[in-house]
Amino acid sequence: MSKDSEEKSSKPEKDEEEKIEELKPIEEIESEPKPQQTGFVWTPEIIRDGMKFLKEFFGTSLADKFLANKKNDAEAQRRYFDTVSKHNRRMIYVLLTFLIGIVGFMSLLTFYGSVSGDALLFLVGTITGYVLLFIQRLVFPSKETPPTEEETLI
């Protein structure tokens, strides 16, 4: 068995030596004539021009359009939220003014004895519940979408 193992170990060494002998120096490889290619030849200039075209066509134009679209979407979303918040603020001011006016008028009537204190207390409790419910709807809007025409027809 020792001879077999020696033969196996010597074979890889011989194969490596043969490979090393087969390798040629770089100068000889560069000086060898290259086979002529027929048809289209990819030169560095053609590759560079092709890459430039692809970058201009796909890289900048589509990417710029995508970024411009995203910026427009973000701007529209911001304007929508600004408009909605202005509307909500105005509506709150009007409702608070109206409710304060009603409570103030009822307080005057209670002061002069025209209306009992129980009626004023009932009105203030009702208005407080309404205001709390209104604020809840502003802060946590419902996720339900209104039905479309197709849904109502079916």
N, C-alpha and C positions, 0 to 999 in steps of 0.2 A: 504493500500500500504506500510505502514511502516513495517508491518510484513514480506512482501515479500522481501523487501530490506534487512531486518535483516537476513532472511534466506539465501539470496544469498551471503551476506557478510560472514556468518558463514561457508558456505560450502567450500569456498576456504581455509579457515583456517584449517578446518578439513582435507582436502585433503593434505595440506602441512604437517600437523602433522603425517598423516599416512605414507607419503613418508619418513619423517625423522625417524619414527620408523622402517620402512622397511630397511633402510640403515644399513649395518653391519660395524663394525670396520675393519680396514685394516688387522689387525692380523688374524681375522677370515677368511677373503677372501684368504689370502696367504696360510693359513694352510689347506684350503679345497683341496681335491684331484682333479687334473685336468684330464679331460677325455683324454684317449689315442687316438692319431691321427693315422690313418692308411694311408699307402702310403708314399709319399715323404714329408719330414719335412724340413721346411726352418729354418735352424739354423743360428745364427749370423756369423759363420765361412763360411758357404756356401754363404751367402749374400755378405760378405766381398770379398771372392774369385771371385764371379761373377762380382762385381763392379770393382775389379782390372783388370779382363780380359776385360771388356767393355772399361775401360779407356785406357788400352794398345792398344786394337784393333781399337776402333773408335777414341778415343781422340788423342793419339799421332801420330799414323801412318798416318791417313787420314789428320789430321791437319798439320802435318809436310810436307806431300806431297803437300798439298794445298799451304802452305807458300813457299815451295821451288819452286813450279811452278810459283807463283806470283813474287818471286825474279828473276827467270830466265826471265820471261816476261819483268820485269822492266829493267833488265840488257840488254836484246836484244833491247828494245826500246831506251835505252840510247846510245848503240853502233850505232844503226841506225841513230839517230839524230847527233851523232858525225861524222859519215861518210858523211852524207848529208851536214852538215855544212862545212866540209873540202872540199868536192867537189865544193860546191857553192863558197867558198872563192877562191879556185884555178881558177875556171872559171872566176870569177870577175877580178882577177889579170891579167889573160891572155887577157881578153877583154879590160880592161882599158889600158893595155900596147899597144895593137894593135890600139885602137882608138886614144890614145895619139900620137902614131907614125904617123898615117894618118893625124891627125890635124897638127902636127909639120911639116910634109913633105909639106902639102898644104900651111902652113904659109910661109915656105921657098920659095915655088913657087910664092906665092903672093908677097913676099918681092922683089924678082928679076923681077917681072912683067910678068911672064909667065902665071899666072892665075889671073882673076879679083877678087876683094874683095867681089863681090856679090857671087861668087862661093864658096869662103871660108865661108862666112856667112851662105849660104844655107847648106853647109856640117856640120858646127858646130850646126845649128838648128836641122838638121836631126839626128845627133849623140846624141844630148841632149835628143830629144824625145825618141830615142831608149833606152838610158840609163834609163830614167824615167820609161818607160814601162817594162824594164827588172827588175828593182828594185821592181816595183809593183807586178810582177809575183812571185818574190822571197818572198816578205813579205806576200802577200795575194794569195796563190795558189788557183787555181780553184777547185771546189768541184766535178767536173764531173769525172766520172770514165770511163776509156776506154771501148769500147764495147767488150763483150766476144764473143767467137766463136758462141755460141748459138744464140745471138742477131743478128749477121751478117748473119746467115743462114736463119733466118725467114724473 
